[in-house]
């Protein structure tokens, strides 16, 4: 049996539901709002998106290479009889606009409410920016 601060036995409190802790509630919210990167989008993201993680592509066999050093090693191993010209290699990241992944495994979620934004200086600055944007849109001449 539990003993309280006075040395007496404490009641078990079976009829009283326990309160949820702030830590527990925060972890539940994080679990609900965080995209863990599963599914089709997450798989594509883990594979590096359309470009893949390898930055350069061999002009002969289209094998990927993450750096010029590995490109040279690939060329010496697979195409030793041909002259190596690094300028012929395709930069897959530049070809895809510099973006290789979509960030499917980053925290998504709900926007903060006005009440939540008013609590911090950064939040108040964001509210002021939003208000200025609304006023700017309202003042546009069509």
N, C-alpha and C positions, 0 to 999 in steps of 0.2 A: 504494500500500500504506500501511496505517496504521503509525504509529510510536508506541511506548509511551514512558513517562517516561524510560527509560534510553537512548533513541536507537536502540533495536533495532526491527526490524520486528515488529509484533504479528500474531498469527495472526487470521485472519478469524473463526474460531469458528463455522464453518458447522454443526457437529454440536450446538452448544449452543443450546437454545431461549432466546430472550430472556425475561426476567421482565416481567410486567405491572407498570406503574407504579401507584402509589396513585391518581394523577390519572386515569389511564385506567380503572381499576376503578370509581372514584367516578362518572365520567361514564357508564359503561355501566350502573351501578346506577340513576343518575338517569334515564337514558333509558328504562330498563325500568319504573320506578316512577312516572314523571310522565305524567299523562293530558294529551295535547296538545290535547284538545278536538275530536277528529275524530268522525265518525259522527253519528248522529241526535241524541244527547244534546248533543254539542258544538255542533251547528248551532242547536238550540233555545236553548242557553246564550248563544251569540253574538248571537242575535236578541233577547235580553233576557228569555227565559222567557215565562211566560203573560201577564205585564203588558206586555212590551216595554220598550224603553228610554225611550220618551216617558212622562212622568209624568202628564200631564193629557189628558183626552179631551173633544173638542168635543161638546156636547149635541145639536147639529143634524146633523152629518155624521160624527161619531165619529173625526175626524182627530186624530192624536196631537200633543201639544205638550210639549216638555221643561220649559218655564217659563211663568210668567204673562205675561211680556213677549212671548214668541212666540205665546201664546194670543191676546193682543190684536192682534198683527200678522195672525194667521190670520183673526180675526173681521173686522177692517177690510177684509181682502182678499176674503173669501168671503161674509160675511153682514152687509155694511155697513148694510143696511136694517133689521136687527133690533137691539134694544137689547142691549148687552153686559153680562151679569151673570156675574162669575167664579164665584160660588157655585154656579151650575148645572153647572159643569164637573166631571167625575168624576176623582178622584185614583186612577189605576189601580194605583199602588204600594200605597196603603193598602188598596184592595179585594182585592189578592192577598196580604195579610198582611205587607206591607213587604218581601217578598223577590222580587226580579226575576230573579235567576239562581241556578243550583244550584252553581256553581263547578266545572264539569266539567273546566276546564283548570287545576286546581290539583294539586299533588303529592299523589298517593295513596300507598299503599304499606304496607309491612310495619311492624308494631309493633316497637319495640326489645325485645331480649331482656332478661331479668333481668340477665345479665352486662353488657350494654351500659349498662343503667340504673345499675348499681352504680358506674360509673366517675365520675359527676358528682354534685355536690350536688343539683342539680335532679332527677336521676334517682333518687337515694336518697330524696328527698322524695316523689316519685311512688310509689316502692315502699312507703313508709310509709303513704301515703294509700290505696293498694290493699289493704294488709294490714288497716288500720283498717276499710275498707269490708267486707272479708271477715268480720272479727270482728263487725261490726254486724249483718250479715245472719245469721250463725250464731246470734246471741243473740236474734233476733226470736222472739216467742212467737206460735204459730199456734193 
